[in-house]
Amino acid sequence: MSENPPRSLSDTPTAGDRARWLELLDRLDIDELTTSFVELIHTVPGYDPPPVPRSEIRRTGALSFIALIDGLRSGGLTDTIPVASDVGVSRARARVPITSLMTAIRNDFTVLWEALTRVASPDDAELIVRHTGIVLRTVDEYAGQTQRAYVAETQRMREEAASVRQGLIAAVFQDPQPTPERLTAIAAELQLPQDTALIVAAAVGDDVAPLRVAVAELERASGTAFTHHLGDALVVFTPQHVLPGSRLAELHTHLASLRIGLTLARQGLPELRQAAITARDLARAIQSTEHGAMTWTRGWARIAAQRLSDSGTPALADVHSALADCGTAERARLEEAVRSYLRTGSIGESAAELFCHRNTLTNRLHRFATLTGVDPTIPQDAARLVVGWA
C-alpha cells in the first residue's frame, strides 16, 4: 500500500484565518519585543558601542513594532510610517553604516517571528506558514522606507557639508584676506595640516572639463581636492605631500599633462589666494596649439608682458618702431639671431644653431643693439626682450 504524498502548504492566508491571526497579534507584547530587539541589536557591527543612546534605540524600536503589528493587522504596510523616517534620519546623522542599519532592521523579523511562534499553538502551524510572506513583506517595506529616508538625509548632509566647505574656501579668497587666526581655523575645518604646501591648478574654457575629471580621480583615490571659481577659471588645490609611488602621487604627476595653470602655495592657505590668481593667469596664457601645464618657469614672461600691456606700457613698443625701418629680410635675420641668443645664452651655441659664423652672429647682435638701443647681451635689456617676445 503506497503512502499518500505530503500535502504542500499554502503561503496565502485564507478568509478563515483572520480572527485567529488577529488573536495572535493581540498576544504580542511591545515591551517584550523591544527588549528582545535591544538585546539582539548589540550583536550588529556598527552598533557596539551604540551609535545613539540606548533609550533612543528602545524608543524607536517600540514605535517600529507598533507600526509593524498594525501593518500585519491590515495585511501589510501601505502608508508611510513616521518612525521609518525618524530612524533613517537619526542613524544617518549618527553615521551608522547603511549595511549595519539594514541588518538591525531585519532583526525585527527575527524578533517578530520568534514571538509569533511562542504565542501560537501547534494547531496554528499552517496559519503561521500562510502568513510568513506578509511578515516578510511588512518588514521589508519598513526597511525600504527607512533606507530611503537614510539615503535622502545622507545626500542632504553631503550638500550641507559641501556648502559649508565652499563658504570656508570662499573666505580665503576674500579681499582683504582673513586674519592669520581665521586662516588657522579654516585650515582646521578643512582638515588641512597647518602650513602644508598646496598644489594649485586652474583651467579656463574647454580645459575646465579635463580638470574636473582629474579632481574626481583624486577623490576616488581617497585624495583631498578643493575647488573654487575665480572669475572665468576653475581653481583646484590639493595637499602636495603624498606617499611617493602611490596612486595619489601618480595623479599629481598627471596634472602636469593637462592644459592648466599650475603653481604651488608653499605656505598653504596664507599663499593660496595669490597662487590661485597666478595659476589662473598662467592658464589664460596657454596658446591653442600648446599642451601640458603652464608653470611659472614656463609662463612668467607671458604674464609679465600681459600685465605691462594692460598698464598701457607695452614692453617693446620702441623696439618694434626702430625695427620697422629695416628691410623685411634684415629684420627677420636680426630677430632670429637675438631670439636664439636669448634662448641659449651662448654665442657659440646660437651660431651653430643658425649655421653661421660666430662673428656673423656677434655682428647681428651689435646691429640690433645699434638700431633699437636694446642690447641683448646686457641682462637688463635682455629681460625686456624675453618679456616682450613671450
C-alpha positions as CSV (number, residue, x, y, z in Angstrom):
1,M,0.0,0.0,0.0
2,S,1.6,3.3,-1.1
3,E,1.9,6.3,1.1
4,N,0.0,9.5,0.3
5,P,2.3,12.2,-1.0
6,P,2.9,15.1,1.5
7,R,0.4,17.9,1.2
8,S,2.0,21.2,0.1
9,L,1.3,24.1,2.5
10,S,-0.2,27.3,1.1
11,D,1.6,30.6,1.7
12,T,-1.6,32.6,1.1
13,P,-3.9,33.4,4.1
14,T,-7.5,32.2,3.9
15,A,-10.7,34.1,4.9
16,G,-11.0,31.9,8.0
17,D,-7.5,32.8,9.2
18,R,-8.3,36.4,10.1
19,A,-9.8,36.0,13.6
20,R,-7.1,33.7,14.8
21,W,-4.4,35.8,13.2
22,L,-5.6,38.9,15.0
23,E,-5.8,37.0,18.2
24,L,-2.1,36.0,17.9
25,L,-1.1,39.6,17.1
26,D,-3.0,40.8,20.2
27,R,-0.9,38.4,22.3
28,L,2.3,40.1,21.3
29,D,3.8,42.4,24.0
30,I,5.5,45.5,22.7
31,D,7.8,45.8,25.7
32,E,9.0,42.2,25.3
33,L,9.5,42.6,21.6
34,T,11.5,45.8,22.2
35,T,13.6,44.2,24.9
36,S,14.5,41.3,22.7
37,F,15.4,43.7,19.9
38,V,17.6,45.9,22.0
39,E,19.5,42.8,23.3
40,L,19.9,41.5,19.8
41,I,21.0,44.8,18.2
42,H,24.3,44.9,20.1
43,T,25.5,41.9,18.0
44,V,25.2,44.0,14.8
45,P,28.5,45.6,13.6
46,G,28.3,49.3,13.9
47,Y,26.0,49.1,17.0
48,D,28.7,48.1,19.5
49,P,29.1,50.6,21.1
50,P,25.6,52.0,20.3
51,P,25.8,55.0,17.9
52,V,22.8,56.6,19.6
53,P,21.7,56.4,23.2
54,R,20.1,53.1,24.3
55,S,17.0,55.0,25.3
56,E,16.6,56.2,21.7
57,I,17.1,52.7,20.3
58,R,14.4,51.4,22.7
59,R,12.0,54.3,21.8
60,T,12.3,53.8,18.0
61,G,12.2,50.1,18.5
62,A,8.9,50.2,20.3
63,L,7.4,52.5,17.7
64,S,8.7,50.2,14.9
65,F,7.0,47.2,16.4
66,I,3.7,49.1,16.9
67,A,3.8,50.1,13.2
68,L,4.7,46.6,12.1
69,I,2.0,44.9,14.1
70,D,-0.5,47.5,12.8
71,G,0.7,46.6,9.3
72,L,0.2,42.9,9.9
73,R,-3.3,43.5,11.1
74,S,-4.2,45.2,7.8
75,G,-2.4,42.8,5.6
76,G,0.8,44.8,5.0
77,L,2.2,48.3,5.2
78,T,0.7,50.7,2.6
79,D,1.3,54.1,4.1
80,T,4.4,56.0,5.1
81,I,5.5,55.2,8.6
82,P,6.8,58.2,10.6
83,V,9.2,56.1,12.6
84,A,10.9,54.9,9.5
85,S,11.8,58.5,8.6
86,D,12.8,59.0,12.2
87,V,15.2,56.0,12.2
88,G,16.6,56.7,8.8
89,V,17.4,60.4,9.5
90,S,18.8,59.8,13.0
91,R,21.0,56.9,12.0
92,A,22.3,58.8,9.0
93,R,23.2,61.8,11.3
94,A,24.9,59.3,13.7
95,R,26.8,58.0,10.7
96,V,25.7,54.4,11.2
97,P,26.8,52.4,8.0
98,I,23.8,51.6,5.8
99,T,24.6,47.9,5.9
100,S,24.5,47.9,9.7
101,L,21.2,49.8,9.7
102,M,19.6,47.3,7.4
103,T,20.9,44.3,9.4
104,A,19.5,45.9,12.6
105,I,16.1,46.5,11.0
106,R,15.8,42.9,9.6
107,N,16.3,41.7,13.2
108,D,12.7,43.0,13.6
109,F,11.6,39.9,11.5
110,T,13.6,37.6,13.7
111,V,12.1,39.0,16.9
112,L,8.5,39.1,15.5
113,W,8.8,35.6,14.1
114,E,10.1,34.1,17.3
115,A,7.3,35.9,19.3
116,L,4.6,34.7,17.0
117,T,5.7,31.1,17.2
118,R,5.8,31.4,21.0
119,V,2.2,32.6,21.3
120,A,0.9,30.2,18.7
121,S,-0.2,26.6,19.4
122,P,0.8,23.5,17.4
123,D,-2.6,23.8,15.6
124,D,-1.6,27.3,14.3
125,A,1.4,25.9,12.3
126,E,-0.2,26.1,8.9
127,L,-1.7,29.5,9.7
128,I,1.7,30.8,10.6
129,V,3.2,29.5,7.4
130,R,0.4,31.1,5.4
131,H,1.4,34.5,6.9
132,T,5.1,34.2,6.5
133,G,5.1,36.2,3.3
134,I,3.1,39.0,4.9
135,V,5.5,39.3,7.8
136,L,8.5,39.4,5.4
137,R,6.9,42.0,3.1
138,T,5.9,44.1,6.0
139,V,9.4,44.2,7.5
140,D,10.9,44.8,4.0
141,E,8.6,47.7,3.4
142,Y,9.6,49.2,6.7
143,A,13.2,48.6,5.9
144,G,12.8,50.2,2.4
145,Q,11.1,53.3,3.8
146,T,13.9,53.6,6.4
147,Q,16.6,53.2,3.7
148,R,15.1,55.9,1.5
149,A,15.0,58.3,4.4
150,Y,18.6,57.4,5.3
151,V,19.8,58.0,1.7
152,A,17.9,61.3,1.4
153,E,19.4,62.5,4.7
154,T,22.9,61.4,3.7
155,Q,22.6,63.4,0.5
156,R,21.3,66.4,2.4
157,M,24.3,66.1,4.8
158,R,26.7,66.0,1.8
159,E,25.1,69.1,0.4
160,E,25.3,70.9,3.8
161,A,28.9,69.9,4.2
162,A,29.7,71.0,0.7
163,S,28.0,74.3,1.3
164,V,29.9,74.9,4.5
165,R,33.2,73.9,2.8
166,Q,32.6,76.2,-0.1
167,G,31.9,79.0,2.3
168,L,35.2,78.4,4.1
169,I,37.1,78.3,0.8
170,A,35.4,81.5,-0.4
171,A,36.5,83.2,2.8
172,V,40.2,82.5,1.9
173,F,39.7,84.4,-1.4
174,Q,38.2,87.5,0.2
175,D,39.8,90.8,-0.1
176,P,41.2,91.7,2.4
177,Q,42.4,88.3,3.3
178,P,41.2,86.8,6.6
179,T,43.5,87.2,9.7
180,P,46.1,84.5,10.4
181,E,43.9,83.3,13.3
182,R,41.0,82.9,11.0
183,L,43.1,81.1,8.3
184,T,44.3,78.7,11.0
185,A,40.6,78.0,12.0
186,I,39.7,77.5,8.3
187,A,42.6,75.1,7.8
188,A,41.4,73.1,10.8
189,E,37.8,73.0,9.5
190,L,39.1,71.8,6.1
191,Q,41.3,69.2,7.8
192,L,44.4,70.7,6.2
193,P,47.6,70.4,8.2
194,Q,48.9,73.8,9.3
195,D,51.1,75.5,6.6
196,T,51.0,72.4,4.4
197,A,52.1,73.1,0.8
198,L,49.3,73.1,-1.7
199,I,49.4,72.3,-5.4
200,V,47.2,74.9,-7.1
201,A,45.8,74.3,-10.6
202,A,43.5,76.5,-12.7
203,A,41.7,75.9,-16.0
204,V,39.6,78.1,-18.3
205,G,37.2,77.4,-21.2
206,D,37.3,73.9,-22.7
207,D,40.1,72.9,-20.4
208,V,37.9,73.0,-17.3
209,A,36.2,69.6,-18.0
210,P,39.5,67.6,-18.0
211,L,40.5,69.3,-14.7
212,R,37.1,68.2,-13.2
213,V,37.8,64.6,-14.3
214,A,41.2,64.8,-12.6
215,V,39.5,66.1,-9.4
216,A,37.1,63.1,-9.5
217,E,40.1,60.7,-9.9
218,L,41.8,62.3,-6.9
219,E,38.7,61.9,-4.8
220,R,38.2,58.2,-5.9
221,A,41.8,57.6,-4.8
222,S,40.9,59.0,-1.3
223,G,42.7,62.2,-2.0
224,T,41.5,65.7,-0.9
225,A,40.8,68.3,-3.5
226,F,39.0,71.6,-3.1
227,T,37.5,73.8,-5.9
228,H,36.7,77.4,-6.2
229,H,35.6,79.6,-9.1
230,L,37.8,82.6,-9.7
231,G,36.2,84.6,-12.4
232,D,36.3,82.5,-15.6
233,A,38.7,80.0,-14.1
234,L,38.1,76.8,-12.1
235,V,40.7,76.7,-9.3
236,V,41.7,73.4,-7.7
237,F,44.0,73.0,-4.7
238,T,45.2,69.8,-3.0
239,P,47.9,69.0,-0.4
240,Q,51.3,68.5,-2.1
241,H,52.7,65.8,0.3
242,V,51.6,62.3,-0.7
243,L,53.3,58.9,-0.4
244,P,55.9,58.5,-3.3
245,G,54.8,55.8,-5.7
246,S,51.2,55.9,-4.5
247,R,48.2,56.3,-6.7
248,L,47.8,59.9,-5.5
249,A,51.4,60.6,-6.5
250,E,50.6,59.3,-10.0
251,L,47.6,61.6,-10.2
252,H,49.6,64.6,-9.1
253,T,52.1,63.9,-11.8
254,H,49.2,63.5,-14.3
255,L,48.1,67.1,-13.6
256,A,51.2,68.3,-15.4
257,S,49.9,66.8,-18.6
258,L,46.7,68.9,-18.6
259,R,46.3,72.3,-20.2
260,I,46.2,74.1,-16.9
261,G,48.0,76.8,-15.0
262,L,50.0,75.1,-12.3
263,T,51.8,76.6,-9.3
264,L,52.5,76.0,-5.6
265,A,51.3,77.7,-2.4
266,R,54.3,76.7,-0.3
267,Q,52.9,78.1,3.0
268,G,49.4,76.8,2.5
269,L,46.3,78.9,2.9
270,P,48.1,82.2,3.5
271,E,49.5,82.0,0.0
272,L,46.5,80.3,-1.7
273,R,44.8,83.4,-3.0
274,Q,47.8,84.8,-4.8
275,A,48.8,81.4,-6.0
276,A,45.3,80.9,-7.5
277,I,45.5,84.2,-9.3
278,T,48.8,83.3,-10.7
279,A,47.6,79.8,-11.8
280,R,44.6,81.5,-13.5
281,D,46.8,83.9,-15.4
282,L,49.1,81.0,-16.4
283,A,46.0,79.1,-17.7
284,R,45.0,82.1,-19.7
285,A,48.5,82.3,-21.2
286,I,48.3,78.9,-22.8
287,Q,48.1,79.1,-26.6
288,S,45.7,76.9,-28.6
289,T,48.5,74.8,-30.1
290,E,50.2,74.1,-26.8
291,H,49.9,71.1,-24.5
292,G,50.7,70.4,-20.8
293,A,50.7,72.6,-17.8
294,M,51.8,76.2,-17.9
295,T,54.1,76.6,-14.9
296,W,55.7,79.8,-13.6
297,T,59.0,78.9,-15.1
298,R,57.4,78.4,-18.5
299,G,55.0,81.3,-18.4
300,W,56.3,84.1,-16.2
301,A,57.4,86.2,-19.2
302,R,53.9,86.0,-20.8
303,I,52.3,87.1,-17.6
304,A,54.7,90.0,-17.3
305,A,54.1,91.0,-20.9
306,Q,50.3,90.9,-20.4
307,R,50.5,93.0,-17.3
308,L,52.7,95.6,-18.9
309,S,50.3,95.7,-21.9
310,D,47.3,96.1,-19.5
311,S,49.1,99.0,-17.9
312,G,49.4,100.8,-21.2
313,T,53.1,100.3,-21.5
314,P,53.9,97.5,-24.0
315,A,57.4,96.2,-23.3
316,L,58.8,96.5,-26.9
317,A,56.9,99.4,-28.5
318,D,60.1,101.3,-29.1
319,V,61.9,98.2,-30.4
320,H,59.2,97.4,-32.9
321,S,59.2,101.1,-34.1
322,A,63.0,101.0,-34.6
323,L,63.0,97.7,-36.5
324,A,60.2,99.0,-38.8
325,D,62.9,100.9,-40.7
326,C,64.8,97.7,-41.6
327,G,64.0,95.7,-44.6
328,T,61.9,92.5,-44.1
329,A,64.9,90.2,-44.7
330,E,67.2,92.0,-42.3
331,R,64.6,92.3,-39.6
332,A,64.0,88.6,-39.8
333,R,67.7,87.8,-39.5
334,L,68.2,90.2,-36.6
335,E,65.3,88.9,-34.6
336,E,66.3,85.3,-35.3
337,A,69.8,85.9,-34.0
338,V,68.5,87.7,-30.9
339,R,65.9,85.1,-30.0
340,S,68.4,82.3,-30.4
341,Y,70.9,84.0,-28.2
342,L,68.3,84.8,-25.5
343,R,67.3,81.1,-25.5
344,T,70.9,79.7,-25.4
345,G,72.9,82.4,-23.7
346,S,75.9,81.4,-25.8
347,I,77.4,83.0,-29.0
348,G,78.8,79.6,-30.0
349,E,75.6,77.6,-29.5
350,S,73.5,80.1,-31.3
351,A,76.0,80.3,-34.2
352,A,75.8,76.6,-34.5
353,E,72.0,76.6,-34.3
354,L,71.8,79.2,-37.1
355,F,74.5,77.7,-39.2
356,C,76.6,80.9,-39.3
357,H,80.0,82.1,-38.1
358,R,80.4,83.4,-34.5
359,N,81.4,86.8,-35.9
360,T,78.3,86.9,-38.0
361,L,76.1,86.3,-35.0
362,T,78.0,88.9,-33.0
363,N,77.6,91.5,-35.7
364,R,73.9,90.8,-35.9
365,L,73.5,91.3,-32.1
366,H,75.5,94.5,-32.3
367,R,73.4,95.7,-35.3
368,F,70.2,95.0,-33.3
369,A,71.5,97.0,-30.3
370,T,72.5,99.9,-32.5
371,L,69.1,100.1,-34.2
372,T,66.9,99.6,-31.1
373,G,69.0,100.8,-28.2
374,V,68.4,97.5,-26.5
375,D,71.4,95.3,-26.2
376,P,70.5,91.6,-25.8
377,T,73.9,90.8,-24.2
378,I,73.1,93.1,-21.2
379,P,70.8,91.2,-18.7
380,Q,68.6,94.1,-18.0
381,D,67.9,94.7,-21.7
382,A,67.6,91.0,-22.4
383,A,64.9,90.8,-19.8
384,R,62.8,93.3,-21.7
385,L,63.2,91.2,-24.9
386,V,62.3,88.0,-23.1
387,V,59.1,89.5,-21.7
388,G,58.2,91.4,-24.9
389,W,58.5,88.3,-27.1
390,A,57.0,85.8,-24.6
